[in-house]
């Protein structure tokens, strides 16, 4: 597995943002009202971000094989790395989608429904960004050392 590139995450976010923006405009033009988004969307994304952050904090000493901590089983470490990759991609897609909805509802922010949709989508996008950031940190921790000849710094990079 190759590390996730920020360029890929930005491309996914821009693509999803354009879809979210188009859907927000389409709903507003067809129905004359803002796209309804429940607060539960933002709460769920923040819950996922906090849960992934907690897993990262708890798994870090086990993955780094620090003394006093039992090393993580290889299968669990592989699943953790897969979770990190999925979390970063999902977080960027969802953040872009809700940011697009937020941008699409800016013209209707004078109404109560438009204002609520804008703030909820902004909170959801922030939660999704937090999810992607926690996933990128977990993925960074899951990286294996690249060299075994004694010049390894333990951070996945070879010291010069």
Secondary structure, 3 states (H helix, E strand, C coil): CCCCCHHHHHHHHHHHHHHHHHHHHHHHHHHCCCCCCCHHHHHHHHHHHHHHHHHHHHHHHHHCCCCCCCCCCHHHHHHHHHHHHHHHHHHHHHHHHHHHHHHHCHHHCCCHHHHHHHHHHHHHHHHHHHHHHHHHHHHHHHCCCCCCCCCECCCCCECC
